């Protein structure tokens, strides 16, 4: 019997992006996903002498990553988006509610999407905010089964081997998870394929926001558009209420600077709000989702600690000509997420 050589660190590192994508779908948090992958690679390195080559290195790593994620999910409540919890609110500051944790978080495209253009379409759809939020309704093992079978396209026998289950048990879990997911998505009126944000539409949004032209902004919205602002539970529906918010409590965003990034398979914007002490300070990562040529959903994640994950500083000085970070060359098949200023 030939024993496979123990994998070296250099052999483990190339799996980081796909493992992060898997862990993010399982956990709904970029921070938790990064921790899970770090723990996975650490366990793999420590247990490298136990790798006997009976399965591929990739399968072995996914087995470890699945166990890490299941351990992290044990005893935790599910992550969600504000639209998953109750109805829309009135556009007044009293509706904000108390900031809370446990929300689904955005993830930079570069952290989870493959470089191969042939794999991008499926990968993008499977990291959309609505899809990741819907996954959180599934029990952890069903979640793993659905991701491995429907997203990563593993065979039933491969999943059964990874989970120490039988093929009939895996098929049954897949059927139940698909049924649950279909019900959740139908209830929230979220289709499997949100149209990519149109470049011209994004440019018009950036231009209108830079001028803080509320009429121009709301003209870009669908009639049923949704705006939310995690970590606050409040969410708004419709151009009229969103306009009232922008002209009222949201008016403090006037004068903000925007930087283009890419999150969850779609273009996104990093917003720096005016700092009374000078310059601009990190305020939100906004994920824009479109349908039928209009903006359908604006999710403003008011979480400055996300900025370093997108390669951005938490402050900008007052010079409008600054560019940080420098514009990165575009990768074929990817959204432009190189941190290019949107001004």
DODREN-845690 format. One record per atom (N, C-alpha, C): y, z, x. Coordinates in pm, whole numbers, plus 50000, padded with zeros to 5 digits. Atoms other than C-alpha are relative to their C-alpha. Example, Ala and Ser with C-alpha at 12.3 -4.5 7.8 and 13.67 -1.06 7.14 Angstrom:
BEGIN
498815000050089495505078051230501205000050090498814999449918498945071451367501095007349923
***
This chain:
BEGIN
498805000050085500005000050000501245000050088498785001049922503384989650138501115008149933498904991950052506215014750094501324993250034498715006549976509654999450051500885009050085499084991849919512235010650307501055006549912498984992850077514725036150181501304992050002498755007850004517935018950063501115006850080498864994949924520965022750288501215000749909498774998950078524435031850162500584986349969499445013350019525504995650210499284992249891500755006650107522794984749965500335005749863499684993550127523955009149696501394996149951498595002150037527705001849700500244987649915499745011950082527504966249556499725001949851500304997550141526214981249229501085008249931499024990750056529305002849177500694994549875499265005450115531184979248939499124999449876500835001050121528264972148705499555013649951500364986550043527225008648704501195006849932498814994450064530815018548622500174994449859499925006050133530804993948332498995006249905501044993750082527545008748203500405014249963499634986150025528755044648240501235000849909498834999950087532095036148075499614997549855500455002550138530365021847769499275012249944500734988150043528135052447754500945011649970499194987850003530905078247804501384998149937498705002550061534105061647677501195004950081498934994549916536145075547968499884994250140500025005449865537105058948295499805011050103500144989049905537335092748467498565005150002501394995650008533905103948343499074989450060500845010849947532445069848432500025000050152499914999749854533725071848788499225011950056500754988249955532325107048822498494997649989501425002550021528985095648680499444990650106500485009549899528705066548921499965006650137500024993049872529645088349216498775009150009501174991450002526935112949113498724991750010501175008849992524465084249066499724995750143500185004749863525045070649415499645011550093500334988349919524905105549560498525003849982501414996850026521555112749389499094989550062500815010749942520255078849501499905001750151500014998249855521255085749861499125011950039500794988249968519725120249858498514997849974501395002350035516555107749694499454986850050500375013449955516305075149888498574999250052501375000349948513005084950048498984999449888500915000650113511505087049699499944986449935500025013550056512255050449625498844992450063501225006149946508875033549660499914985049976499985014550018509854998249556499184994949884500775004750115507664997349243500894993649895499005006750083510814988249050501084994850092498905005149917513874969749170500995011250028498974990249967516694988949335500975001549883499084999650115518894979749038499435008549888500634992150105516424994148787499985014850036500044986149954516065025748992501375006649985498654994550012519845030549001500385002049853499694998550143520155024748625499255011849941500734988250048517475050948565500775012750036499234988349958519505076048766501295000949920498725000150072522785065548600499815004249854500264996250140521255068848251499795015049988500234985650003520045103948327501295007850023498714993449974523475113448466500854999749873499185001350121525205100148153499455008749887500594991750105522765117347918500275014750026499664986149966523355150048104501455003049964498574997850029527125145848069500275000449850499775000850145526855137947697499395011849924500694989050068524685167847618501005010649954499134989650053526585191347389501454995849979498625004550017529755170247381500204993449864499645007550119531535157347075500274985650037499775014149969532035119947045501474997250026498655004849978535095102847180500374990149888499575008550111537175083246931501394994450029498615004450002540425064746870500665005949876499354993950117543065078146629499644993549868500335006850127542165051546370498645004149947501314995450046538665066646354500085013349924499884986450055540035099846228501105000449895499024999050107541775099245891500794987249980499215011750037544325075645742501294999050078498735001749931547665062045865501015010549957499004989550025550655085445884501374993849976498615004350015554335083445803500644999050138499405002349869556525070746091501105010050035499044989549965558225104046161499365008950106500504992449887557905127046460499095011349956500844989250049556365154446246498554995649980501365005250021553325131646195499184999350128500705001749873552455130946563498755008650010501114990849986550225161146545499955006150139500144993149872549015181846837499214991450097500785007849902547935163547155498645006350020501374995149985544205166147204499264991350100500855007849912541505154647442498894993249922501165006050065538325135547371500224986249943499785013650049539815101047310499274990050089500445011249918538305068347424501184995950088498955003349905540275058147733499914985350042500045013849950541265023847868499404999750140500595001749867539605010248179500544987250061499545012449935540974985148433498884989650005501015010649992539184951648420499304999950135500575000949866538684952848795498935010550025500984989249979536644985048763498674997249935501235001550079534054971848518499554985749977500385013850032534074933848487499444992850121500595007449888531884911148701500924988950047499195010849944533444885348928499494986349955500605012750040531064858148803500554995549866499425004750126532924837448538498974998149890501035002350101529614830048364499655012849925500354987350063529164867048284501205006549931498794993250046532764874748188500125000949849499765000150146532774864847819499295011649932500764989150062530014889047716500515013450049499544987349943531274915947951501325004449939498714996750060534804914247809499835005749860500194995350137533644917747450499415014049997500704987250003531504947647540500795011550060499144988949957534374967647691501275000849915498864998950091536864961547408500065014149944499824986250048538294994347283499225002549872500664997950129536944989746931498485000950017501454999849979533424982547058499575012950068500344987749929533405011947300500125012049906499844989150097534715034747024498845000049900501135000750094531995022146788498715005250065501194995149930529335029347051499895015249996500014985449995530365065847049499415006249874500644995050123528955069046694498495001250016501455000049982525445064146832499555012250078500584989649915523225092146962499844994450141500005004949861523155090247344498864990650036501115008849962519665075347381500064986649927499825012650070520305049447110501114991850064498895006649932523565041347286499504992950125500555005949878521685035247611499144987949966500875011050039519125013347436500834987849961499225011450046521744991647267500754993450116499285005849886523794987047586499044992350090500965006649911520744978747795499424987349938500635011750065519244954747538501024989349961499105009950057522244938047372501144995950092498905003249909524874939547646499464995050133500525003549869522904938547970498774991049995501105009450024520034918047820498715003950073501294995749946517174939147954498914997449896501145001350091513744933147807499615013749945500404987450063512274959247575499095008250090500914992649914509544968047822500725006150120499214994449889512114973048100500745012649955499294988350052514124996747881499035011449974501024989850026510975015047777499605007050129500384994249871510035020048141501125008950053498864992249949513535032248229500135013349926499814988050082513635057147941498725008149980501294993350019509995067747968499625000449852500305001250143509465055447612499034988449980500865011350032507195030647437500864988349952499275011750048508244995247348500305001249850499664998250142507925002446970501145010149980498924990250012510175033047017501354993950037498765006849959512765011947199500464990349892499635009650106512674984846931500525007249876499554992350116513045010946657501405005550025498674994649966516015027146836501044988949998499075011350000517614992846878500384996149858499725003550139517294984946507500945010249936499154989550058518815018446408501414999350057498675000449938521665015046657500794987949952499315011850052522494979746542500505002449858499614997350139522574991246179501205009549995498874990549995524855020646261501264993150047498835006749944527164998946469500604990349900499515009550100527404972446197500765007349891499324992350103528364999145943501345005350046498744994649945531015014646166501034989050012499045010849977532594981446253500464993849869499605005250130532564969345894501005009549935499134990050060534185001845784501414999250059498705000549933536964998146043500584986050004499545013850004537294960645981500274994750141499905004849863536794953546349498894989950023501005010249976535054920946422499515000550144500534999749865532934914846728500824992150099499265008849910535324888946866501484999949965498565000750012539014897246876500494988750091499515011249921540884866246992500755004950124499254996049881542254868047348501514999449972498555000150019545954876147366500574986850052499375012649962547864843447372501095002650102499014998049894549984839847685501434999849947498655001050054553064828947494500335012249914499784988350084552634857547247500295012350085499764988849910552414882747531501374998950063498685001849939555494867847698501105003649901498974996950101557444870647372500055015049973500004985550019556344906747329500745006850115499344994049882557444915447684501514997749993498575003150007560784897947635500685008449892499414992250109561434915047300500075014850034500004985849964560474949247437501055002850105498984998049896562694945047742501395000849939498704999650070565624938447505500025010749892500234990550109564264964447264500544994449867499645007150123564754939246984498895002849898501054995650092562834956146704499604989049902500345010950092563074926746464499094989850066500835009749928561634903446728498625005750027501294993749973558884928346810499104999749878500864999050119557654933446457499664986349944500325013550045557784896046391498734994750065501215004149930554874893146634498745006749945501124992050049552664917146436499344993949877500695003250124550014910146176500465009449889499604991750113550654923845829499245013249998500794987749997547894949645888499935005950141500004995249862548794957146251499975015250007500174985749980547954991746382500615003950134499474994249877549805012746639499535014550011500404986049977548415044846789500445004150139499484994649875549385067647076499195011950048500754988749945546565088947216500775006150118500894990050059546505118247289500455005549864499594995350133548365122146955499114993549895500885005550103546205117346644500694990549903499295008550093548925099146450499754985250028499985014649984548565062046386500734993949882499185006750099550685037546191499384986549965500505013050042549825006545991501144992049939499065009350059552034976645915501314999050075498755002349928555204961446065501145009149954498874992050050557544981745840499985013950061500084986549945556295015845953500144999950152499865000949854556005004746316501464997850037498575002249974559624992146300500785012949983499284987350021560795025446159499745009750115500284991349886559025043746441500794995450123499295005249883560535020946707501495002949993498574997450015564005025846565500345014649990499784985750011563545063446526499515007450123500494992349885561435085746753499694991450122500365008749888560365056046965501184994350075498825005949937563945046847054500205004650144499894995349861563615067347373499354990450098500635009949913561575038147507500954988650036499025010349965564685016347518500335000950150499715000349857565325005647878498775001350088501234998949922561665008547983499764987650084500475011249920560164986648251498504998349976501405003150027556834969448194499384992950120500775006649894554204959148447498714994949938501205005950058551394935548350498755004750075501304996549945547864948048405498954993849909501065004850089544494940848242499055011549976500874988850036542364966048056499074995949887500955002150109539234964247841499874985449960500215014150025538974926747874501174992549942498805006650055542494918947748501215003750085498784996149930546014918647892500525013449949499444986950035547734952447894501315001650076498694997649939551104966647994500135014650041499664986549954552014996848201501495002049975498614997550036555225011648063500565011650080499254989749930557685031148276501275002849920498844996450081560245049948069501115005350089498844995449923563755058148189499915015050026499954985949961563915091048378501465004150007498594995749997567205109448308500485003550141499624996449863567125120548672500144987850090499905012149922567045084448788498674992750011501225007949991564555055948809499215000149870500905000550114561605052348576498715007350033501234992649979558515073648530498894994749912501165004950074555005064348417499955006449862500024994950136554675067648042498724996249926501185003950076551855047147891499354987350055500725012649982549205020647937499744994749859500115005750134549384997847633498994988650000501015010650016546344977247535500344992249874499655008650112547224947647312498804991749959501095008250051544644931047090500554991149890499435009850092545344899746889498944993749910500845007750091543904880046602500874989949929499335010750074544994846846456501474998650039498675002749950548054843546674501025011049982499104988650017549524877846601499385012350064500504987549944549234912346753499405008349888500714992650102546644931846557499975015050029500134985849965546524964646749500755002850129499294995049882548784982946993499535014350022500454986649969547175013047157500735004550126499194994849889549645032047375499345012950050500634988049943547765056347599501055007550081498934992449935550405082347688499395009450104500754992549900548575093447999500364995050140499575004749868550395089548335498915000350106501034999249896547285099448530499134987550003500725012749998545815065548432500594990150099499315010249919548375046848644499334997550134500675002949872546665051948982498704992249983501235007650023543465038148828500284985049992499605014050008545385005548775500744995550126499345003449875546745005849130501515000849993498554999050023550205016149011500525013850039499394987049972552595043649123500395006849870499574992850120553695070348878501525000049985498555001350010557365063148948500454986650056499315011549946559605032949003501445004050023498594996949983563065035049150500824990949910499135006550098566065020048973500304985450031499665013849965566164986349150499164990349918500765008850088565174959448897499244989150072500685010849928564044935449171498735004650068501214994949936561244958049294498764993449940501295004950048557734944649269498935008850059501074991349952554914969749291498865000049901500315004849867552224963249373500294985250009499755014449990552704927749509499054992349910500855008250087551364900749283498744995850074501275003749937547694895749360499594986149956500485013250042546094861249359499105001449880500834999550120544454853849027498574996550036501415003249984540664853849013499584991049886500395009050109539224824248818499225007449894500744994150111538104835348474500455014049964499534986550031539924868748485501424999249944498614998750040543104879348307500815004050121499134996149889546064883848539500265014949991499844985650002545804920948610500505005050132499604996549864547454921048949501215008850009498864991049993550244944948855501314992750013498785007649989552884918148823501055005549904498954995150090556234930548686500204990749884499855008250119556834918648335501464997549965498595001350037560584919748347500464985750020
***
